[in-house]
């Protein structure tokens, strides 16, 4: 989870093996205050059932293509979420997280949180 205002990493969640981000979010049972606006990507379809004040981009289907207004809404949402994507890209600059992780799996959470703290410190300086 990343703060929209300053791009700092607030919390992280991990799982053994491959798990979808939305499944990790559901398993973490993170409770957010109702007044917090949650901005998520299209992989989080159905998050409105867990947190009513959440926004995800609309997806098109063969039967229901997106209208120009829907595309404009999606573009506005992505322009707001760009800070989140930039923070994730900053973490992936450390090669350990952008490729396959080959170290001890039980220390992955510790290492990721240390790098997240470094990223937060760097973001705070700039």
C-alpha positions in Angstrom: 0.0 0.0 0.0 1.4 3.4 -1.0 0.4 6.9 0.2 -1.0 9.0 -2.7 0.3 12.3 -1.3 4.0 11.6 -0.9 4.5 8.2 -2.6 5.8 6.5 0.5 5.3 2.7 1.0 3.0 2.3 4.0 2.6 -1.5 4.3 3.5 -4.7 2.5 2.1 -8.2 2.2 3.8 -11.4 1.1 2.9 -15.0 0.4 4.7 -18.2 -0.4 4.5 -19.0 -4.0 2.4 -17.2 -6.5 -0.6 -15.2 -5.3 -2.5 -12.5 -7.1 -2.3 -9.1 -5.5 -6.0 -9.0 -4.8 -5.9 -12.3 -3.1 -3.1 -11.0 -0.8 -5.2 -8.0 0.0 -8.1 -10.2 1.0 -6.0 -12.5 3.1 -4.3 -9.6 4.9 -7.7 -8.5 6.3 -6.5 -4.9 6.3 -9.3 -2.7 7.5 -9.4 0.8 6.0 -11.4 3.7 7.4 -14.5 4.3 5.2 -13.5 7.8 4.4 -10.2 6.7 2.8 -10.4 6.6 -1.0 -8.7 3.4 -2.3 -7.3 3.7 -5.9 -6.6 0.3 -7.4 -5.7 -1.1 -10.8 -7.9 -3.2 -12.9 -6.6 -6.4 -11.2 -8.7 -5.5 -8.2 -12.1 -5.8 -9.8 -14.6 -6.5 -7.0 -12.8 -4.5 -4.3 -15.9 -2.4 -4.0 -17.5 -5.3 -2.1 -14.7 -5.1 0.6 -14.2 -1.3 0.6 -17.1 0.9 -0.6 -15.0 4.0 -1.2 -12.7 2.4 -3.8 -12.0 3.2 -7.5 -10.8 0.9 -10.2 -10.7 1.4 -14.0 -13.5 0.1 -16.0 -12.8 -2.9 -18.3 -14.2 -3.4 -21.7 -15.7 -6.6 -23.1 -16.7 -7.8 -26.5 -20.3 -7.0 -25.8 -19.7 -3.8 -23.9 -16.8 -1.7 -25.3 -15.8 1.4 -23.4 -17.3 4.7 -24.4 -15.2 7.8 -24.7 -16.5 9.0 -21.3 -15.4 5.7 -19.7 -11.9 6.0 -21.4 -11.6 9.5 -20.1 -12.5 8.4 -16.6 -9.8 5.6 -16.8 -7.2 8.1 -18.0 -8.0 10.5 -15.1 -7.7 7.6 -12.7 -4.4 6.5 -14.1 -3.0 10.1 -14.0 -3.9 10.1 -10.3 -2.3 6.7 -9.7 0.9 7.5 -11.4 2.6 8.3 -8.1 1.9 4.8 -7.0 3.3 3.3 -10.1 6.4 5.5 -9.8 7.0 4.2 -6.3 6.7 0.6 -7.5 9.2 1.3 -10.3 11.5 2.9 -7.7 11.5 -0.4 -5.7 12.2 -2.4 -8.9 15.4 -0.4 -9.5 16.9 -2.8 -7.0 17.5 -5.8 -9.2 16.7 -8.2 -6.3 13.0 -7.4 -6.8 12.8 -7.0 -10.5 14.0 -10.5 -11.3 13.4 -14.0 -9.8 14.2 -14.0 -6.1 16.9 -16.6 -5.4 17.8 -16.1 -1.8 16.2 -17.5 1.4 12.5 -17.1 1.1 12.0 -16.6 4.8 14.0 -13.4 4.7 12.2 -11.9 1.7 9.8 -9.8 3.8 12.6 -8.4 5.9 14.7 -7.5 2.9 11.7 -6.0 1.0 10.8 -3.9 4.1 14.4 -2.6 4.4 14.5 -1.6 0.7 11.1 0.0 1.1 12.5 2.1 4.0 15.4 3.1 1.8 13.0 4.1 -1.0 10.9 6.1 1.5 14.0 7.9 2.7 15.1 8.6 -0.9 11.6 9.9 -1.9 11.7 12.1 1.2 15.0 13.7 0.1 13.8 14.5 -3.4 
